[in-house]
Each structure stands twice: as C-alpha cells, then as structure tokens.
C-alpha cells in the first residue's frame, strides 16, 4: 500500500466509496410473551424508511410477526428511553422487517447509543467488540451514514497515503454505496443464476460521473477502490459511459461479465464461493486469481476485512 502512488500514473483516478458504517449490531430481548424473555441479537442491514429496517436476527426461530423486541442489553439504556421494535414481517430466509417506535434522527441517535459496530463473525466471535472498533472499522474518508459493513479495501488508506497520491497527481472521486450484510453471504446455489443478491442503495452524482468520463476520455485509468465501488460504477454505466445514479442495485458479477468502467481494482482477499471472489475472478481471470490466492496462502497473507490487499489488472 505504501507503494501505491508509484504503481499508479499521474492522471489516474481513485474511486472511493464514502459510506459510513453505523453501529448496526443490537442486543436485546423478546418481550410480551409471558415471563420468558429470550436474548435476541439483531443485525440491521437495510433502511426502508424513517422507522423501518430490514434485519437478520439470532436466534431467528424465536421470533414471529407481531413480536416485540426491547434493545439495550447489559444495562445499556438509551438516553431517550427504551428502544423497542415490532417484527412486522419474517421472510423465508429469516430476514425480518422491524418497525421501531422511534423514527428519523431520534432513531438514529438511539441506534448509535445502543449498537455495536457490526464486525464480521470471524472477528466478533473471538473477542469483545470495543470502542476502538468505531474508528478501526471505518475508512478515514467515511462521510455518508448507512452501511452495516465497511468497504474494507478503503481501510488501508491513511491521511498520509491520500496526500501522497494527490502529490503524484492522482485524482480521487467519491461515490456512495451503503454496504449491506448480504454482500458477504456465501453462494449456496450450485448454479449462480439461482443466487439472489440483496439490493443496496447507492449514488453517483452527475458531477462525479462527468469527471470520471472526462478522465477516461483523456486516456487516464479509473481505479476502483473495493468491490463496492466497482459494482456501483458498473450499475451507473448501462451504456458504457458513467452516468448519474441514485437508487438501489443488486448487480451480481460473475466470470464472463464485460466490465465497462474500471481499469484497475484494489481489493482484499475474499472467501471462496463468495460473490466477491466471483467478481475478482471476472475482473482478472479465474486462473490468475487461483495463482494469486495460492501465492497469498504460501506467503502467509492475511485474508478478509482486516487483511491484506491486492491491486488487480483486467484479464487479457
């Protein structure tokens, strides 16, 4: 990562996802069904409106539509009072629709007060989530609140590295894709056409789109920082040129896809059988990625969210 400015050319443009992770992991208990009040863990993953969220719960089998959940376990009480929610719907995959008693900024404040950063299970299961994670699991340029998972390729950037890239004449643009938990779910279907991606909200402004197209017209390279940035850019370029985009996307990129926007991709090392590995295999070629991952394992590289990164070039 320290060498990145020298690996890029003056005029190249880094595209960052400036989404900001919210403390979307909530602990509470089910209330209103007799004396037993089983503990419930909830991960919010998609805001629907001012008071409704899509969420996953553990153990989900203890919940059904109409149940009430009270958040604030282990003495953590919201200054605004109790934070309660009603289970309005429960999908076949266990996904819940929660209707909170608070709404708007008041609900946001309550979630910040009671929630923990939604660290991946392979980290959270090994240690207690602490206040340091509110900084560590956040990019230095995070701006737009709404993600429940960090765009982890961006975690490698420091203020000094951003200054070094700017000093070399490398541009930067910011787009927003609120990363949801569904992005990281494994693909269980044998036929990838049967896998359903969870939709995520994103935005590419008209000004950012125009500057990126202008850079490409000059022959400069677009460098997507992370798979989330790349997926959003591809969603915003249905005809090849990047356009203003605001809405949801469930784009699922697999080998055989023809990329229209980015010339390079900076990304971490991902799980096998994941949509993220399928995307990088589509970008750089499956055989090249197999060789890269074999090298990473042999050299002891670190995988996943707090792991190492690689700079990928297109296949061919």
C-alpha positions in Angstrom: 0.0 0.0 0.0 2.9 2.4 0.7 4.0 1.8 -2.9 0.6 2.5 -4.4 1.3 6.1 -5.6 4.3 4.8 -7.6 2.2 1.9 -9.1 -0.3 4.4 -10.5 0.2 7.1 -13.1 -0.4 10.9 -12.8 -3.9 11.5 -14.0 -5.3 8.1 -12.8 -8.3 8.5 -10.7 -9.1 6.5 -7.5 -12.8 6.0 -6.8 -13.7 5.6 -3.2 -16.9 4.5 -1.5 -17.5 7.1 1.2 -20.2 5.2 3.0 -20.0 5.3 6.8 -20.7 2.3 8.9 -23.3 2.6 11.6 -23.3 0.6 14.9 -25.9 -1.7 13.5 -25.5 -4.7 15.8 -28.1 -4.5 18.5 -28.6 -6.8 21.6 -31.9 -7.1 23.2 -34.7 -9.4 24.3 -38.1 -10.5 23.2 -40.8 -9.2 25.4 -44.6 -9.6 25.8 -44.9 -13.4 25.6 -45.0 -14.3 29.2 -42.2 -14.4 31.8 -39.5 -15.8 29.4 -37.6 -13.1 27.6 -35.0 -14.8 25.4 -32.0 -12.8 24.3 -32.1 -11.7 20.7 -29.2 -10.4 18.6 -30.2 -8.2 15.6 -28.1 -7.0 12.7 -29.7 -4.2 10.8 -28.8 -4.3 7.1 -31.1 -2.1 5.0 -33.1 1.1 6.0 -36.5 1.1 4.4 -37.8 4.5 5.7 -37.7 6.7 8.8 -38.7 3.9 11.2 -38.3 0.6 9.3 -35.3 -1.6 8.8 -34.6 -4.9 7.2 -32.6 -7.1 9.7 -31.3 -10.5 10.5 -31.8 -11.9 14.0 -30.2 -14.6 16.1 -31.9 -16.9 17.1 -34.4 -16.0 14.4 -36.6 -19.0 15.2 -37.6 -17.3 18.5 -39.4 -14.5 16.6 -42.6 -14.3 14.6 -44.6 -11.4 13.2 -46.1 -9.3 15.9 -43.3 -10.0 18.5 -41.8 -7.1 20.3 -38.1 -6.7 20.9 -36.6 -4.4 23.5 -33.0 -3.3 22.9 -30.5 -2.3 25.5 -29.0 -5.4 27.0 -26.5 -5.5 29.9 -27.6 -2.2 31.3 -27.1 -0.1 28.2 -30.1 2.2 28.2 -30.8 4.8 25.5 -31.0 8.3 26.9 -34.2 8.8 25.0 -35.8 5.9 26.8 -36.3 2.3 25.8 -35.8 1.3 22.2 -38.5 -1.1 21.1 -39.4 -2.6 17.8 -42.1 -4.8 16.4 -41.5 -7.6 14.0 -43.8 -6.8 11.1 -42.7 -9.5 8.6 -40.5 -12.5 8.5 -39.2 -13.8 5.2 -38.4 -17.4 4.2 -34.7 -16.8 4.7 -35.3 -15.5 8.2 -34.9 -11.8 7.2 -37.1 -9.5 9.4 -38.8 -6.2 8.8 -38.6 -4.2 12.0 -40.8 -1.2 12.8 -39.2 0.9 15.5 -41.1 3.0 17.9 -38.7 5.9 17.2 -38.2 7.4 13.8 -35.8 9.7 11.9 -32.9 11.3 13.7 -34.2 10.2 17.1 -34.0 6.6 16.0 -30.5 7.2 14.5 -29.4 8.6 17.9 -30.8 5.6 19.7 -29.0 3.1 17.4 -25.7 4.9 17.9 -26.2 4.8 21.7 -27.1 1.1 21.9 -25.5 -0.5 18.9 -22.1 -2.1 18.4 -20.1 -2.0 15.2 -21.1 -4.9 13.0 -17.8 -6.7 12.9 -17.7 -9.9 10.8 -18.5 -13.0 12.8 -14.9 -14.4 12.5 -13.7 -11.3 14.5 -16.7 -10.8 16.8 -16.7 -14.4 17.9 -13.1 -14.2 19.1 -13.1 -11.0 21.1 -15.3 -8.4 22.6 -16.2 -5.5 20.3 -14.9 -2.3 21.8 -14.9 1.4 21.3 -11.7 1.3 19.2 -13.7 -0.6 16.5 -15.8 2.5 15.9 -12.7 4.1 14.4 -10.8 1.0 13.1 -13.8 -0.4 11.2 -14.3 2.9 9.4 -12.4 4.5 6.4 -10.7 7.8 7.1 -12.9 9.4 4.4 -16.3 7.9 5.5 -19.0 10.5 5.2 -22.5 9.2 4.3 -24.0 7.1 7.1 -25.8 4.0 6.2 -23.5 1.0 5.8 -23.6 -2.1 8.0 -20.3 -3.4 6.7 -17.1 -1.5 5.9 -15.9 -1.1 2.3 -12.8 -2.9 3.6 -10.3 -2.1 0.7 -10.6 1.5 1.9 -9.4 0.7 5.4 -5.8 0.6 4.0 -5.8 4.3 3.3 -4.5 6.8 5.7 -4.4 10.6 5.5 -0.7 10.4 4.6 -1.3 8.0 1.8 -4.1 10.1 0.4 -1.7 13.1 0.4 0.9 11.0 -1.3 -1.4 10.0 -4.1 -2.5 13.6 -4.5 1.1 14.8 -4.7 1.7 12.5 -7.5 -1.2 13.9 -9.5 -3.6 11.1 -8.9 -7.2 12.2 -8.7 -9.9 10.9 -6.4 -13.7 10.8 -6.7 -16.2 9.7 -4.1 -19.3 7.6 -4.7 -21.7 6.1 -2.1 -22.8 2.5 -1.8 -24.3 1.6 1.6 -22.9 -1.9 2.0 -25.3 -4.4 3.4 -24.7 -7.7 5.2 -26.0 -9.6 2.2 -22.9 -8.7 0.1 -20.8 -11.1 2.1 -23.2 -14.1 2.2 -21.8 -17.3 0.7 -23.3 -18.6 -2.5 -25.1 -21.8 -1.7 -26.7 -22.5 -5.1 -24.8 -24.7 -7.5 -26.0 -22.6 -10.4 -25.0 -19.0 -9.8 -28.1 -17.8 -11.7 -30.2 -19.0 -8.8 -28.3 -16.9 -6.2 -30.2 -13.7 -5.2 -28.2 -10.7 -4.3 -29.5 -8.3 -1.6 -30.0 -4.8 -3.0 -28.0 -1.9 -1.7 -28.6 1.8 -2.0 -26.0 3.9 -3.9 -25.4 7.2 -5.5 -23.0 8.6 -8.2 -23.5 12.3 -8.6 -23.7 13.9 -12.1 -20.5 15.9 -11.4 -18.6 12.8 -10.3 -19.8 10.8 -13.4 -18.8 13.7 -15.7 -15.3 14.0 -14.2 -14.8 10.2 -14.5 -15.9 10.1 -18.1 -13.6 13.0 -18.8 -10.7 11.3 -17.3 -11.3 8.2 -19.4 -11.6 10.3 -22.5 -8.1 11.7 -21.7 -6.8 8.1 -21.5 -6.4 8.1 -17.8 -7.2 5.0 -15.8 -10.1 4.5 -13.3 -9.0 2.6 -10.2 -11.9 1.2 -8.2 -11.1 1.0 -4.5 -13.0 -2.0 -3.4 -15.7 -4.3 -5.0 -18.4 -2.0 -3.7 -17.1 1.0 -5.7 -16.7 -1.2 -8.8 -20.3 -2.7 -8.5 -21.7 0.8 -8.2 -19.7 2.2 -11.2 -20.9 -0.7 -13.3 -24.5 -0.1 -12.2 -24.1 3.5 -13.3 -22.8 2.7 -16.8 -25.5 0.7 -18.6 -24.4 2.1 -22.0 -20.7 2.1 -21.3 -20.3 5.7 -20.1 -20.8 6.5 -16.4 -24.0 8.4 -15.7 -25.6 9.9 -12.6 -27.1 7.2 -10.5 -29.3 7.2 -7.4 -31.2 4.2 -6.2 -30.7 0.5 -5.4 -28.6 -2.1 -7.2 -28.4 -5.8 -6.9 -25.9 -6.3 -9.6 -24.2 -9.8 -9.5 -20.9 -10.0 -11.4 -19.6 -13.4 -12.4 -16.9 -14.7 -14.8 -17.9 -13.8 -18.4 -19.1 -10.3 -17.4 -17.7 -7.5 -19.6 -16.6 -4.5 -17.5 -17.3 -1.0 -18.7 -15.8 1.4 -16.2 -12.7 0.5 -14.2 -9.2 -0.3 -15.4 -7.8 -1.5 -12.1 -9.3 -2.8 -8.9 -7.8 -2.6 -5.4 -9.4 -5.2 -3.1 -8.8 -7.5 -0.2 -8.6 -11.3 -0.3 -12.1 -12.8 -0.2 -13.7 -16.1 0.8 -14.1 -18.8 -1.8 -17.7 -19.4 -3.0 -18.5 -15.8 -2.3 -19.9 -13.2 -4.7 -16.8 -11.1 -4.1 -14.4 -13.8 -5.3 -16.6 -14.4 -8.3 -16.3 -10.6 -9.1 -12.5 -10.6 -8.9 -12.3 -13.8 -11.0 -14.5 -12.0 -13.6 -12.2 -9.0 -13.5 -8.7 -10.6 -13.6 -9.5 -14.2 -14.7 -10.1 -17.3 -12.7 -6.7 -18.9 -13.3 -4.8 -15.7 -12.4 -6.8 -15.4 -9.2 -6.2 -19.0 -8.2 -2.5 -18.4 -8.7 -2.7 -15.2 -6.7 -4.5 -16.8 -3.8 -2.1 -19.8 -3.8 0.8 -17.3 -3.5 -1.1 -15.4 -0.7 -1.6 -18.6 1.3 2.0 -19.7 0.8 3.3 -16.3 1.9 1.0 -16.0 4.9 -1.0 -13.1 3.7 -4.0 -12.1 5.8 -7.4 -12.5 4.4 -10.8 -10.9 4.9 -11.9 -7.5 6.4 -8.7 -6.6 8.4 -6.5 -8.4 5.9 -4.1 -7.6 3.1 -5.0 -6.1 -0.3 -4.0 -6.7 -3.9 -4.0 -4.4 -7.0 -5.7 -6.2 -9.8 -5.4 -5.7 -13.6 -8.0 -6.9 -16.1 -7.8 -10.3 -17.7 -6.1 -10.4 -21.0 
